[in-house]
Amino acid sequence: MISLLDVRNTIFSKIFIWLGIGLLVTFGTGYAMQLNEPLLYSFFSNSYYIFVWIAEIVIAIILSIKLRKLSGPVAKILYLVYAALTGITFSSIFIVYDLGSIMFVFGVTAVILLLLGYYGYKTNTDLTKLGTFLLIGILSIILLCVINVFVDSTVLDTGTTFLSLAIFTIYIAYDVQMIKRRMYSFENEESLAIYGAFELYLDFINIFIDLLKLLGKEK
């Protein structure tokens, strides 16, 4: 007889497999795009990236709101398209930062994800109480970023980066626990796996960006 623990472990295995696939698509797309520097510079200098950002936002909204109702194949396609679009906007980091530095930061981010994910999976502490605090943190980060557009302060930018790093690190444990709680609210297991992968993917990408700002070695 299959136990609840076996089902949970199976689902989380699928979640991390899809998380890995999404990250591979993102970084593979970014690396492939930067191999053609004229295309890359044209893409950013002509503001084509704005259309990519809009597409990312639209897909993110769909995945966040409609994912419970989406079929497995549709959820997978949207997730992979989002990962590829993120890779396109990420392509500039391969021009700005040393490849070895990018790989190092990727490794550090992966360790943070695994440690906090394990904590969120095993802890009996109710992390859902942190939801309001984390939401306020996200809104604060957005507000600080908007302010810094006008004041252009290095100190404020660094402070915002540290705040973002702290918030999204906590979000990993929070999201893992929320995935456990929402297992039975999805119509199929495939959509649940994509939901979990997408939530952790967003945490990973934000932490990676913050660490790259703090630890990355520019060319």
C-alpha positions in Angstrom: 0.0 0.0 0.0 1.4 3.4 -1.0 1.7 5.7 2.0 1.2 9.5 2.1 5.0 9.9 2.6 5.7 7.9 -0.6 3.3 10.1 -2.6 4.8 13.3 -1.1 8.4 12.1 -1.9 7.4 11.2 -5.5 5.8 14.6 -6.1 8.8 16.5 -4.7 11.1 14.4 -6.8 9.2 15.5 -9.9 9.2 19.1 -8.6 13.0 19.2 -8.4 13.4 17.4 -11.7 11.3 20.1 -13.4 13.1 22.8 -11.4 16.4 21.5 -12.8 15.0 21.4 -16.3 13.7 24.9 -16.1 17.1 26.2 -14.8 18.9 24.3 -17.6 16.6 25.9 -20.2 17.2 29.3 -18.7 21.0 29.2 -18.5 21.3 27.2 -21.7 19.2 29.8 -23.6 21.2 32.7 -22.1 24.5 31.2 -22.9 23.5 30.3 -26.4 22.3 33.8 -27.1 25.4 35.5 -25.9 27.5 33.5 -28.4 26.1 35.9 -31.0 27.2 39.3 -29.5 25.9 41.5 -32.4 22.4 39.9 -31.9 22.7 40.4 -28.2 23.6 44.0 -28.3 20.9 44.7 -30.9 18.3 43.0 -28.7 19.1 45.2 -25.7 19.9 48.4 -27.5 16.7 48.3 -29.5 14.6 47.6 -26.3 13.3 44.3 -27.7 13.7 43.0 -24.2 10.7 45.0 -23.1 8.4 42.7 -25.1 10.1 39.7 -23.6 9.5 41.1 -20.1 5.8 41.7 -20.9 5.5 38.1 -22.1 7.2 36.8 -18.9 4.8 38.8 -16.8 1.7 37.5 -18.7 2.9 33.9 -18.4 3.8 34.3 -14.7 0.3 35.6 -14.0 -1.3 32.7 -15.8 0.9 30.2 -14.0 0.2 31.8 -10.6 -3.6 32.1 -11.0 -4.7 29.4 -13.4 -2.1 26.6 -12.8 -4.4 24.5 -10.6 -6.9 24.3 -13.6 -4.3 23.8 -16.4 -3.7 20.4 -17.9 -0.2 18.9 -17.3 1.0 19.4 -20.9 -0.1 23.0 -21.0 1.4 23.8 -17.7 4.7 22.3 -18.8 4.8 24.2 -22.0 4.1 27.6 -20.3 6.7 26.8 -17.7 9.4 26.0 -20.3 8.5 29.1 -22.4 8.8 31.2 -19.3 12.2 29.7 -18.5 13.4 30.3 -22.1 12.2 33.9 -22.0 14.0 34.4 -18.7 17.1 33.0 -20.3 16.9 35.6 -23.1 16.8 38.4 -20.6 19.5 36.7 -18.6 21.9 36.5 -21.6 23.5 39.8 -20.6 25.1 38.4 -17.5 27.4 36.3 -19.6 28.8 39.5 -21.1 29.1 41.3 -17.8 30.3 38.6 -15.5 33.1 36.0 -15.7 31.7 32.5 -16.5 33.5 31.0 -13.6 32.0 33.5 -11.3 28.5 32.7 -12.7 29.0 29.0 -12.1 30.2 29.7 -8.5 27.2 31.8 -7.7 24.9 29.2 -9.3 26.4 26.5 -7.0 26.0 28.7 -3.9 22.4 29.4 -4.8 21.8 25.7 -5.3 23.2 24.9 -1.9 20.9 27.6 -0.3 17.9 26.2 -2.1 18.6 22.6 -1.0 19.2 23.6 2.7 16.2 25.8 3.1 14.1 23.5 1.0 15.0 20.6 3.3 14.2 22.7 6.3 10.8 23.7 4.9 10.0 20.0 4.1 11.0 18.7 7.5 10.1 21.4 10.0 6.9 21.2 12.1 7.0 25.0 12.6 4.0 26.7 10.8 5.7 28.9 8.3 2.5 30.2 6.8 2.5 32.8 9.5 5.3 34.4 7.6 3.2 35.1 4.6 2.2 38.7 5.5 5.8 39.5 6.5 7.2 38.1 3.2 4.6 40.0 1.2 5.5 43.3 3.0 9.1 42.5 2.2 8.4 42.0 -1.5 6.5 45.3 -1.6 9.3 47.0 0.2 11.8 45.8 -2.3 9.7 47.0 -5.2 9.3 50.4 -3.5 13.0 50.7 -2.8 13.9 49.8 -6.4 11.5 52.5 -7.7 13.0 55.1 -5.4 16.5 54.1 -6.4 15.6 54.8 -10.1 15.4 58.4 -9.1 18.2 58.7 -6.5 20.6 56.2 -8.0 22.2 55.4 -4.7 24.8 52.6 -4.5 24.1 52.2 -0.7 20.4 51.9 -1.3 20.9 49.4 -4.1 23.2 47.2 -1.9 20.7 47.4 1.0 17.9 46.4 -1.3 19.9 43.5 -2.6 20.6 42.2 0.9 16.9 42.6 1.8 15.9 40.7 -1.3 18.3 38.0 -0.6 16.9 37.5 2.9 13.3 37.6 1.8 13.7 35.0 -1.0 15.9 32.8 1.1 13.0 32.6 3.6 10.6 32.1 0.8 12.2 28.8 -0.2 11.2 27.2 3.1 7.8 28.9 3.0 7.1 27.7 -0.5 8.1 24.1 0.2 5.7 24.0 3.2 2.9 25.6 1.1 3.4 23.0 -1.6 2.9 20.3 1.0 -0.3 22.0 2.2 -1.7 22.4 -1.3 -1.1 18.9 -2.6 -4.8 18.0 -2.7 -6.0 21.3 -4.2 -4.7 20.4 -7.7 -6.6 18.5 -10.2 -3.6 16.5 -11.4 -0.1 15.6 -10.2 1.7 17.0 -13.2 0.2 20.5 -12.6 1.2 20.3 -9.0 4.8 19.4 -10.0 5.0 22.4 -12.3 3.5 24.7 -9.6 6.1 23.6 -7.1 8.9 23.9 -9.7 7.8 27.3 -10.8 7.6 28.7 -7.2 11.1 27.4 -6.4 12.4 28.5 -9.8 11.4 32.1 -9.0 13.1 31.9 -5.6 16.2 30.5 -7.2 16.4 33.1 -9.9 16.0 36.0 -7.4 18.6 34.7 -5.0 21.0 34.0 -7.9 20.6 37.6 -9.1 21.2 39.0 -5.6 24.3 36.9 -5.0 25.7 37.7 -8.5 25.4 41.4 -7.6 27.2 40.8 -4.3 29.7 38.1 -5.2 30.0 38.2 -9.0 33.3 39.0 -10.7 32.8 41.3 -13.6 34.8 40.9 -16.8 
